[in-house]
Amino acid sequence: LSTISKRRGLLKKNSAKLSKPSGIKHRVTSVSTPARASMSASGVLRRSTFNRRESWTKGAVVEEKVLESNPILESFGNARTVRNDNSSRFGKFIELQFKSTGSLIGAAIETYLLEKIRLVHQSPGERNYHIFYELLAGATEEERERYYLKDYTAKDFKMTSGSGTFDRRDGVDDEDTMDL
């Protein structure tokens, strides 16, 4: 992989697999290792979302931050559907930025919702985006006060109770996920 266009092709290819944590980890790790990939000078920085002064750890720090961002992106972009409890309802493009030597120096993540209708309507057996249920189940007293949530639950809001489905079948607990 010697050009940025080849890298972008690798990251765009199989985008459904990339939304899974294991797919993202595999792709980010494989292209961020200088021994496996090098960049031409023309593929250097357009913009950097993450960076750090210590150059010898920079690649590892960027890789770690990209991977750590996935759970929060999933909370805001995944929902329970009839077929899948953690179905991705959003798109994600990860731009990795390299030095001409092939060292990873930055990353930018672009996301976009694919199903905006889910915000106002869910079919029977489906839920809205996970973040709403996680916040209502796992908010601290301070957060409840700050966001005017009082003792409300998902059953108290039209946008989380429209389908009558509140749980997940995959064993993931909304309150525990909020603590992450």
N, C-alpha and C positions, 0 to 999 in steps of 0.2 A: 504494500500500500504506500505509494509514494506521492499521491496527490490528494488534496482535500476533497475533490469530487468523488474519488473512490471511497474515501472515508464516509462521506455523506451518504453514498449509495449503500454502504454497509449498515449504517444506522437507520436508514429509511426502510431497507429491506426487512420483511417480516415484522412490521410494526406492531402487529397484534402480540407477537411473542415478546417484543421489547417492553410491553407494558407490565409484564410479569416481573417481580423482583429478581428471579433467577436469570431471566433473559437480559435484563438491564445490567446486572452484575457481570455476567459473562462478556457482554459486548464492551462495557466500559473498561473492564480489566484487560481484555485482549487488545484493544486499541490504545490503551494508555501505557503499555509497557514498551519503552523505547527499543528494546531488543527485537520486538516483533513488528514495529512500525516506525517509519521515518517520514518526515514531512519535508516538502520543498519549501524554499524561502517564501514562495508566493502564498503559502497557506497559513501565514501567521495572523494573529489576533485581529478580529474585527471589534470585539467587545469582550470584557471579562466580568463575570458575575462574582466569581470567587478568586481570590489570590492571596498569597502569603509571602512574607519576606524571605523566609528560610528556603532557599531554592532546592536544597537536597530533599526536603520533605514535601515540597509543593505538589508534585504529582499525586502522592499518596493522600494529601489533605483534600485536594479537589475531588479525587475519585471517591473518597469517603463521604464528602458532602453531597455529591450527586446521588450516591446510594442511600444516604440517610434521608434524602428528601422524598423518596418514594412513598413511605407510609402516609405522609400528609397529603401528597397528591392523590393517593388512592382514597383517602377519606372524603376529599372534595369531589372526586370524579368517578367513584365506583358506587354501585347500588345493587340491591337485590332484585333480580329479575325472576321470572317463572322458572327459567332453566339454571340459573347460576346465582349464588349468594353474593359473589364479589365480582360482578360483571363491570368491566371498564366501560364507562359511558363518556370517555374523553379521549382526546388525542394528545400525544406528547412528542415533541421533537427535542432531542438533546444534541446540542452543538458542543463538541469538545474542541478545545483550542490548544495547539501545540507550538513549541519552539521549532526552529528549523532543524534542531538536533533530534526531534521526535519526543521531547519531554512534554508531558501534559502540564499546562500552565493555567488553564481556565475552562469554565463550562458555563453554558447558558441553557436553561430549560424553558421551552415555550409550551404552554398547554392551552387547550381550547375544548369547550364542552361540545359534545356531539348531540346530546339530547336535552335541549333546553326545556322541552315540553314536560320532562320528568319533574321539574320544579313545581308545576301546578297540577299535574295529573299523573297518577300511577294506576296501572291495571290491577285487578284483584290478584293477590299473591306477591305483589312487588312492593318495594319500598323506595322512598326518595333517596338522595345521596346520603351515604353513611354519616357524614359529619353532623347532620342535624340530630340523629339519634344518639350519636356519641356525646355530643355536647349536652343534650338533655339528660342523659343517663350518668355522665361522669363529671359534670361541672361542680367545682367546689362551692362552698357557701359564698365566698368572695366573688367568684365568677357569676353566680346566680344573681347576686345583688347588682353587680356591675352591668349585666346584660338584661336586667329586669325579668329574670326567669322564675322568680319565686319558687314555688314547689311544682311547677308545670312539668308534665311528661309529654312524650310524643303523642299521646292520645288527645292532648289539649289543643293541637294545632292542625288546621286543615291540611297544610302541606305535608304533614307527617302521618296523618291518620286517614287520608283519602281512600286508601285501599283496605284499611283494617288490618294490615300486616305490620307487625312491629318487631318481630324477632328475626334472627338469622338461623338458617339450618346448618351452617358449617361450624357451629360451636364457638364462634368468635363473640366475645362479650363486649358490648358497646362501652360500658363503663371502664373496663380494663383497657380498651383501645384508646380512650380519651386520656388515660394516664401516661401513655407513651409520649 
